[in-house]
């Protein structure tokens, strides 16, 4: 039985989408440490229309991060289907890795979003705040279910109050979190 085509947001205003988004929940992935907390993404629009992506997470008290670039998969389409390119490993960025970033749902005020991709292997619930109302969270989970995701794989992300500031945290300059993630740690 084939899954229906995923519905994505149309008419995404990239300028309004920019800024910091906190990960409320996600499918665990090998790209993030299992013990990661305070995971977040910060998006900044560049002059050429692409987006600088800064993904951060804290593991073992240290800040791990990776930077990349996002761009419209089809510049002529009004669908919120983006491509994100990172270079790995983060401490010696030489290998390009590109993935899909599809905005499946976004509220009118650009305060919370459901992000996925066509294989349905990755899913994120993001919010401008470090917490999300349970009712809204459940609505996003229901939307993901309707789009064919196995939401039993969703794992809530621990966010502390107040969230850490990047400058205050010791950095994982050796990319240890990245190596650990390769081995599922």
Buried (B, 14 or more C-beta within 10 A) or exposed (E): EEEEEBEBBEEBEBEEBBEBBBBBBBBBEEBBBEEBBBBBBBBEBEEEEBBBBBBBBBBEEBBBBBBBBBBBBEEEEEBBBBBBBBBBBBEEBEEEEEBBBBBBBBBEEBBBBBBBBEEBBBBBBBBBBBEBEEEBBEBBBEBBEEBEBEBEBBEEBEBEEEBBEBEEBEEBEEBBBBBBBEEEE
